[in-house]
Amino acid sequence: DTNEIKNVYKLAGRKYKVAYYTIRDSTVAKQVQEKLRQGYSFTKVFHESGRLEEIPQREVSWDAQEHETIHNALFSESLEKEQVIGPLKIEDNYYTVIKILGWTDRKTISDNDIRQRWNDVKDKLKKKHATVQYRQYVSEIMRGKKVEFSGDTFYKLVDIISQYYFKSEKEKMGAFKQRIWHKDKEEIIPDDIGDNIEKILDIPFLQIDDEIWTVRDFKKGLNSHPLVFRKKRIKKSEFAEQFKLAVVDMIRDKYITEEAYKKGYDRVNIVERNVSMWRDYLLSLYQRNQYLESIDRKEDFNENYLHNIEQDLNPYIDRLQEKYNDVIEINTDRFEEIQLTRIDLFVMQNKAPFPIVVPGFPNLTTDNKLDYGKRME
């Protein structure tokens, strides 16, 4: 709506300086809310909570990547200096209270600046409204569905999976490397979890509508949808609850995916390109590992990969280029237009089963000469 764009446009140049503090208890959040309503100052409420450190401060601009609740609170309407907002619920048992210390306002002067800000606001609002509609659509898909867990099996799985979740990052990375380089099974499950789950595979885990999932069904589901926890920081005492929510989200995504297939989204060009990109990447890794294994070099590739590439893979790639020289065509004009930088870019998406957006380009050769193939006409 044009009026909505105009209202947000007025605030889009603001960069707020704020003081804030977090509360990790819903009962305390209610008490803070009541004290603020009674006229207690922002600072007094903070210190009465028993905290001795200084109240943190930061700047928040309209185009920053902030939590939706915080962004809406700051940029939906004009605020006043010294105004206190909150407690705002960010997630379960996690609240934040914000005080406006002041702001700067970057004005648009040129026609180009005005047009750019207008389009930025329009795009952000479009995304915001699309998100609301998407949530409504998902709620319609899931309407009436009920998940019932088998208590004994549920807590057995909680014990098994929590052992891995609460490992140190170093231990997790070690397990990840072991899985990538030495595991033959195509499973996205750490070995120590998989071994323990094997003992209870055929026990019922949950029921959704009239469908019963055994632990085996759940394990199979993890291969295509690893668990995504809603909270980044989970205490051991709340792991069971967060595990339950992660399983429910996995089930929800299963139904959404089925709807997507019904609508033919798997045949949309951008989806097909994404699938093709990942297929090429995974096939290249598979073929590389198969070749290294055939010459008994797979085990030490991870530690000496540059040496192995130059000694083992470069000659192999040269032979492939020679073998397929007559059928390879290269658009040399487009090739010359490609501008590469020395800055590596690694993009991840938040709260997604497979967070890596683009696979790393396969390291197969250090030879950069274009001495094969023919010019594409």
N, C-alpha and C positions, 0 to 999 in steps of 0.2 A: 504494500500500500504506500502511495507517495507520501502521505502525511506521516506515516511511521518512519520512512526514510529521512524526511526533513527533521523530525524530532531527534533521531539518533545522530544525524549529520552535525547538529549543533554541538554534540558532546564528543564527536569522534577525534577532535584535535587535542583533547585533554590528556594530560599525564598526571595522575594523582600521586601525591606523596601521602602514604598512609602508615599508621601504626596498627599493629594487629597482634593478637595472641590466640592460641588454639586451646580448645577444651576437649578432653577425651572421655567425657562422661555425660550422658543425656540428663541425668539428675542435676549435676552441677550446672549444665547449660541453662536449665530452667531457673535455677537460683540466680544465675548471673542476669538472665533476662528480667527477672523480677526486680533485682536491685537497680538495674539501669532504668527500669520504668519508674522506680521510686525516686530517682534523681541522683543516685550514686554516680560519682565520676568514673570515667573509663579507667583512669589510673588507679583509683582506690579499689575498684572491683578486682583489678589485676593483682594488686599487692595483698588484698585480703585472702586471696586464694593460696597464700603461703609461698609465692614465687618471689625470689630475691633478684633475679637477673633483670637487666634492662629490657624494656618493651621493644621488640624488634620493629624496624621500619623498612619500607621499601617503596619503589615507584611502580605504578601500574598504568600502562598506556592502553588505549582502546584496541590497538592491533596486536597486543601481546596474547600469547596462548595461556589463558587463564581458565580455571574451572568455571563451568557454565554458570553456576550459582553466583560466584563472585563477580563475574563479568556483568551479569544481568543487574546485580545490586548496584554496581558503580555507574553503569552507562545506560540505564533505562530511563532515568529522569535526572534533572539537575539537582546536585547536592550542595550542601553548605559546609563551610569550614567549621571544624570542631564537631561535625555531625558524627554520631556513632551508629553503626549498622550491625545488626546481628543480635544474638548469635545466629550465624548462618550454618545450616546443616550441609556439610560437604559429603559425608558418607556416614554410615552407621557409627554412632558414638564418636564422631569427629566433627567439631564445630569450630567456627572462627568468628571473632569479634573484630570489627574494623573501625578505626577512627580516622576521619579525613583531616589531615594536617594542612593541606593546601594543594594547589595544582598550577601547572602551566598550561597554556592553551596555544597550540600552533595554528595560526590562521592560514587559510588558503587565499592566495593573492591572484595568481595567474589562472587563466581559463583552464589550462591543463591540470593544475592542482585541484581546482574545483571539480572538474570532471572525474579525475582519478579518485578523489575521496568519495564522491557520490557513488561511483561504481563499486568501490570497496565496501561501503556501507550496504549497498544493495545486495552484493554477493554474500556478505556475512548474514544479513537478515534472511536471505533465501535459504541459506544452509540451516539457520536456526529453525525456520518454519518447516523445512523438509525433515529435520530431526524429530520434531513434534509429530508430524504426520506419520513418519516411519514407526515411531513408538506406538502410535494408535493402531497402525496396521498390524504390527506384531501382536499387540494385545488381542486383536480380533482372531488372529491365527491360533493363539493359545487359549482363547476363551473356553472355559469348561473343562480343560485338561487338568488332571490331578496326578501328582507324583507321590507314591507311597514307598518309603524305604523299608527294607528288612533291617531291623535294629541291630541284630548281632553281626550281620555281614557288613553293615555300614561302618560300625566301629572297628571291625577288623581292618577294613580298607583305610580308615582314618589312621590307625596305628602304622600301617605299612607305608602309606604315602607321606605322612608327616615326618617319618625318619629321613626321607630324602629331602623334603622341603626345608627342614631345619639344619641341613648340612651347611658347612661353610662354603663360600663362593669358590674357594680353591678346590674343595672336594667335588663340588658340582662340575667345575670346569674339567677336572680330571676324568670324571665319569662321562662327560660329553665327548671329550677327545677319544676316549676308549671306544665309545659307541660309534663315532664317525669312522675311525680307522680300522677297527678290528671286528666289529660286530657284523655277522653275515645276515641276520634277520632284519627285515625292513620295518622296524618298530620304533616309534618315538617314545619308548619307555626305558628308563635306566635299568641296567641288569639287576641291581639289587631289589628294585621294586618288582620287576618281572618274575624273578625267582620266587619271591614270597607269594605273589598273586597266583602262581601255578597251583598252589596247594588248595585254593578255594574256587577254582575256575567255574565249576558247575553248580555253585550255590546261588539261589536267587538273591539279587541285589536290590532291585526296585521294580515297581509296577507303574506304568503310565497308561492310563485308560485300561484296556484289556490285555495289554502287551507286557509280558514279564521279561525283564533283562536279567540274565545271569551275570556273574562277574566276567565270564568270557565275553559276553556281548559288550559290557562296559569297556573291557580291555581293547576289544576290536574298535570301539568308537574312539578311543584315545589315539589310535593311529591316524585318524583323519581329523581329529579335533582335540589336541592336547588341552588340558584344563587351563582355564584363565581365571585367576582369582581377582575378585573385585577390589580387594585391598592390597596395597603394596606391602604394608607392614602388618603382619599377623602374629598375635601372641599365641602361645601354645594353648592357652585356655579357650581361645575362640576359633581354633583351627577346624574343629568339627563343623561349626556353623558355616564357615567360609568354604569348606570343602563341599558341603551340601549345596550352597549357592552356585559354586562352579559347575557342579554336575547338572543342576537345573538349567544353567545357561547353555551348557553343552546340548542338552535335550532341546531347548528352545531353538538353538541354531540349526539342529537337525531338521526341525519342521520348517524353518525359514528356507533352508536349502532346498527342501522338497518343493516348496512353492516356487522357488526360483527356476528349478528345472521345468516345472509345469508351464511356466511363462516363457521358456526358451532362452533364459538369460545366459545359459552356457554357450549359446551360438552368437552372442553379441560380439562384435569384432574386438573390442577392447579386452573382453574376457578371453577370447581365443588367443589373442596376442600374448596375454599374461601366461596362459597355460603353456603356450608354445615356448616362451622364454624359459620357464622353469623346467619344462621337459628337456629342452636342449642342454640346460645346465646339468641336470641330474644324469642324463645319458652320458655327457662328457665325463663326469666324475666316475660313473660306473665303468665306462670303457677304459679310462685311465687306470683305475684300480685293477681291472681285469688284466690289462697289459703288464702292469708292474708286478702283479702276483705271478704272472706266467714266467717272468724272468727273476722271480724271487727278490724283488726290490720294494715290495709294498710296506713291509714292516718299518723300514727306516726312512720312508719318504717324508714323513712329517717333520723329522728332526733335521734332515739334510736336503730339503726339497729343491733348493737352487742347484746344488751339485747333481742331484738325480735328474733334474730337468735337462741340464746341459749334457750329462753323460748318457742318459737313457731315453728321454723323451724327444729331445731335439732330432736325433737321427730317425726316430720313429715317425715324427711329424714330417720330416723331409721326404721320407719314403711315401707317405700318404699324399703329399703335395705332388710328387712326381707321378704317382699312380693315377691320380684324378685330375691331372693338369689339363687334359683336353675337355673336361666337362665343367670346370670351374670358370664362372664369368664374374668379373668385378666391375662395378660402376666406379671407375677411377675418378671421374669428375666429382661425384659425391664424396668419395673417399678423401680427396684432397681438401674438401671443404670442412672436414671434421676438425674442430678445435679442441684439443685436449689440454687439461690443466694438470699441474703437479699436486693438486689438492684432492685427496681421497674423500669421497662422499659416501656415507653409510646411513641409510634411512630406515627407521623403524617406526611402526605404527603401534600406538598404545592399546593395551587390552585387546589383543587379537591372538587367536590360536597360533598363527604363524606370523610373527611380528616383522620379519625381514621383508621389505617391500621389493627389492631388486636383488637377485643373487649376485655374488661376486663373479667377475669374469674369470672363467677357468684358467688356471695357470698351467699351460700345457707346453709352452715353448718360450725361449728367450730370443728366438730368431725373428727379427722385425723386417726382413727384406721381402718385398713383394715381387718375388722372382718366379711366380707360378701363375697359372690361369691365363685368361685372355680378356681383353677389354670388352665390356658389355656394350652392345650396339643399341 
